[in-house]
Amino acid sequence: MNLIVTIPEFRDARANLFGTVGFVPTMGALHRGHMSLVKKSNQLCDFTVVSVFVNPAQFAAGEDLSTYPRTLDSDLKLLSNYNVECVFAPTSETMYNTDFSTFVDENSLSSGLESLSRPHFFKGVSTIIAKLFNIIQPSHAFFGEKDAQQLRVIQRIVENLNFPIQIIPGPVVREENGLAMSSRNEYLNKEERSRAGILYSALLKTQKQITDGERSVKKIIDLVRKTLHSEPLAKVDYISIVNDKTLIEVQGDVSGDVLVSLAVYFSDIRLIDNITIRFPE
Ligand code: PAF
């Protein structure tokens, strides 16, 4: 497994990879969620490349860019248990040199949900992913379903900008109490981390409620809110039910496939989770 930090060096290494190349983009602080994507890439592709880059463009001023966990040594150790051809870990200066002025900005699926609290986020993600796709030139790229909106935005960009890349989603990997694996879980103290399982409990309740026949968006959201409010440490940012494909807010009654997603603060740590509920219209 090679650690590569510059673009020319990566291009040289890439020129020797003949076959399918699976790409797992990450910001490091790797956990079982990332590893499930690496495993998937190992199964599907001849070679696997992982990037580790904490992307400044997707953080707003006042967010956690400076404190985001940077754990390259342990990330490399973890990755050495898998079949990873190389890890691309560039510096910020490499990715954003002083005359950087070109951004990718998807304009439909990026609005709403996460954008309401983090308006800068998808432009930053879209730009770095386009750059990484151009550098890595993968045949396949793997993204977790925990970041459901991010996944859909990237699928749209690949389609709209004709990247010859197959996007492969990976299911959410959870801690024992249901908390979705995330590098930001490291910020939670022990008590918060155990209580944060409430996000998934609320989503499971919603799933049951819908399966049992409830269709009213208002009633469904009320139940999620009530469940989350039963946990005093949880502060709801948003609860949303959108059409699973268009990400447009469902009004009145739910029908078709819907994405139920939520963002909840524990202290100042913002956690997100979601569930897709599929049922015939
Ligand atoms: O999901 C993430 O970790 C990041 O948003 C990504 C896709 C690596 C882009 O920086």
Residues whose N, C-alpha, C, O or C-beta is under 5 A from the ligand:
A	BS01	PAF	P25 T26 M27 F53 N55 V125 I128
